[in-house]
Amino acid sequence: MITFLEHRQIDQAAWDRRLEASVQPSWYGRSTVLNAAAPGWSALVDGDTGAQMPLPGRRRYGIHYLFQPFLLQHIGPFGPVGGPAPAAQFLRALPRHFHYADIQLQVAELPQLPHWRTEQRQNHVLRLDQPAETLRAAYGTNHKRNLRKAAQLGVEAASGAGSGEVIAALALSDQFRRWGLRRADIAAMHRVLQASELNGTGLGYIVHSAQGPAAAAWFVRHGGSLLFLKGAATAAGRDLRAMYALIDHVVEQHAGSGLLLDFAGGNDPGLARFYTGFGAQRVLYLRALMNRLPPVVRLLKP
């Protein structure tokens, strides 16, 4: 039986144990990550199977709704069995006081459900199970050319950057402004990166130039995955091919580890080309939207 739990009712130690026992124990579902990205999150828990799904929620104008937290690609569900059927069960069990939802799920399809519609989205992943030379041989021609150019310009990526240094460098990029981040998103980014830094799972990388930071990125290592949480290059960094050098440095550093490099994105065609140029493969997941708003405001939301 699936039960709704308010935040104060969630045993977070038990939550993390059930997550690690699931077929896809994603870092996005850890309690510390959810606390940082969506303070006060509630949840649905199946007491029979141990499956669970976090519910990052807010209330505005008296209306409760679910949102996808910044930096988190999906919110599960997480359980002993994956696939569309368990995900559909959790969506059907969503309490009636939630009138709107715009969330992402780690499934590629869902059956039709009343009030819900879905959009397929794409992620990209690369298995780091070969030596660096073998992985580089699979890079696209354009990527090899850009890496040669970066080497000619003396571009080198360095690991060991702190979360504050990475965020400060990201803020210098055009992409940071195009992300359209609200104050709450920036605060959440600080909390998430700092939390992973404190528990030792976060990895910061930066490329310096004569003009200052040229590119920066933050990764998180969890289980068998290395998540590319966020990264960007400055205008000068793009001329230096700094992000090509940064990702190649990460590949070299973890080559042969067997880790799955999860680029955590690629819906934008340009990003998709960038990731596939490193040999990454496409993986589908879903954006799921639910609208039970009153008729007078229903048309105002997608």
N, C-alpha and C positions, 0 to 999 in steps of 0.2 A: 504494500500500500504506500502510495506517494503522499508525503506529509509536507505541508508548508511550515517553515521555521523562520521566525523573526531572528534578527542578528543575535540578540542576547540569548537565544535558545540553542545556538549552534555550538556544539563541542568541537572546537577547532582542531584539537589533537586527533580526535576520532575522524574528523573530516579529512585531514591529511593522510591518515592511515588508509581510509577507503579510496582516496585518490590514487595512492601508490599501488593499490591492489587492482586498479581498473586496467582495461586493455589499452588505454591511451592516457597515461598519467601525466598529462600536459602541465608544464610550468604555469600556464595561465590559470589553472584551477587551484593553485596553492593558496592557503588561507592568508599567508603574509602578503602575497601578491594582490589578492582581492582586497585586503585591508588597506593597502597603499593606493590601489587604483580606484576603488569604489567603496569608501568607508561606509559602514552600516549595511552592507549587502545582506540580503536574506537568502533563502535557499529552499529548494525542493529536495527531499531525501526519500528514497524508496527503502523502507525498513526491511523488506523481504530480500532484496537483491544487493543492497549496498550502493546502488546507483545514486547519483546526485547531480544537481545542477544549481550553480549560484545564480542569484537574481539581483543584479545591480540595478537598484531602483532610485527614483527621485519622485518628488511631489511638487507640482506647480499648478497654481490656480485651483488647488483642491483635487487635482487629477494625478493619480499614481501611474507611473510609466516605467518601462525598462529601457535601459540604454546600453550601448556597447562601450565599455570604458576605453579611454585612450591608451594605446600601446598593447591592449589585449586583443589578439586576433579573433578569439572565439571564447565562449563560455560553456563548452561541453555539448551535451551532458557527458559525464564521466561514470563509467560503470563496468561490470564484468562482461557486458556484451555491447558491441557498438552497432552502428547502422541506423537506418531511418526509423525502424519501429520503436526502439526505446526513446529516440528524440521526440517522436510524435506523441508518445505517452506523456512525456514531461510537458509538452506544450498544451496538451489537453488538460493537464492538471494545474495549469497556471490559475491562481486565485482570481476571482471575478473583480476584485478591486483594482487590478491592473487593467487600464483601459487602452493602453497603447504600448507597443514594443517595437524597437528597432535594434535587433541583436544579431549575432553571428554564431553559427553552430558548426561543429566539426564533422558534418556529414555532407555528402554531395547531392543528396536528394531527400525529399519528404513526400509522403502522401498528401493529398489535398485535405486541408483542415478548414473548418469554418473560421472566417475572419482573418486567416493567415494567407500571406503570399510570400514567395521566395524568389531570390535572385542568386544565380550561381556566381561565385567569385573565385579567383585563382591565387594560389600560393605557389612558391617554387622551392624545391629542396635539392640538395646535392649531397650524396653519400661520400664522406671523406675516408674511403677505405683503400685508397691506393697511394703510392708515393707521389710526392709533389710533381715530379716530372711527368708522370702518367696523367694526373689530373690536369695539368697545364696543356698537355697535348690535345685535350678535348675542348679547350677554349675555342671560341669562334675567331675567325681571321681578324675581325675588327678589334677584338679584345687583345689579341697578341700584338697587333700594331700599336694600340694605345699603351700597352705595358712597355714596349720598346721605347716609345716616346717618353714615358714617365722616367724610365731608367736613364735615358739620355739627358733629361733635365735634372737628374740627381734626386728624384723624389723617393723618399723612404718613409714607410709607416712605422710607428712605434707603439708597442703595447704598454700597459701600465698606467694609462691616463685615468684620473679620478672622475667620478660622476659630475662634479662641479665643473671641471675643465672641459669635459665633453659637452655638457649642456651649454656652457658659455660659447664654445666653438660652433655648435649647431645654431645658436641664436644669430650668428653672423651670416648665415646662408640665406639665399633667396627662398629656398624651399621652406625654411622655418616660417617665413611670413606667408607663403602660399598655403601652408597647412591650416591657416585660419584658426589657430589655437586660442581658446578662451583662457581667462585667468585660471579657471579650475583645471583645465587640461595641463597647463604648465606646472601648476602645483602638484598634480598627480604624477607628472613625469619626474619631478624632483623626488617625490616619495618613492616611486617604483625603482628608480635607478639607485637611490641611496639604500633602499632595503636590500637589493641584490648585492650592492657593494659591501654592506655590513655582514651579510651571511656568506660572503666569499664566492657567490655564483656569478657576479657581474664582472665583465671584462671590457675595459675601455681602450680604444685605439685612436690615435691622432696622427695627422700628417702636418708637419710644420713647413712653412715657406718663409722667404725673406719678408713677406708682407704680414706674417702672422699665421694662425691656423688655416690650413688649406682644406682639411676634411677631418671629420671625426665620426665615430660610431660607437655604439654600446651593444654588447652581446651578453647573453646569459647562457651559462652552461647548466643543464639540468638533465639528469639521467643520460640518455644516449643522444641528446640533441644539443645543438649550439644555435641559439636563436639570435637572429639579427634584429635587435629590438628597434633601433633607430639610427640613422646615419644621414649625413649630408655633406656636400662640398660647398665652399664659397665660390664666387665668380672666378677668383684667381685659381682656386683649386681645380675647377673644371678645365681651365687652360693647361694645368699641370697634369691632368688625368689622375688626380689624387685619389678618387674613390676606386679606380681600377687598381692602383697600387695598394690601397688599404685592404680591399677584399682579397687580392692575391696574397698579401702578407698573412691574412687569417687562414687561407687555404694552406699555405706553406707550413704555418705553425701547427696546424692540426691534421695535416696529411697523414694517412695511415692509421688514424685513431679509431676509425669506424664510426665516428660521430656523424649524425645527420645535420648538415648545415641547413637550417631552416631560415629562408630569407624573409619569411613573415609578410609576404606581399607580392604584388605584381599585377594588380588589376589595371594600372596605367600601362598602356602599350610600351612606352619608353622604358619603364622599369622592367617589364616582362622581357624585353630584348636584352637589357643589361644583365639580368639574372641568368637567362638561358645562354648568354654568351660565355658564362663560366661553366656551362655544362649542366645547369640545374634543370630539373624536370618539373612539369606542372602538376599540381594537386588541387582538386576542387573542394570548396566548402560553400556554405550557404549564408546569405544574409536573409533573415526572416523578419517580416514586418506584420504586425497585428494592429488592427484599428477597431476598437469598440467605443470610440469617442461618441459623444452626443452628436446627432446630425448637424447641428448648427456649427460645430467646429471640425467635423470629420474631414471635410475637404481641404482643410488648412494643412494637413499632414500628408506626407507621401504614402 
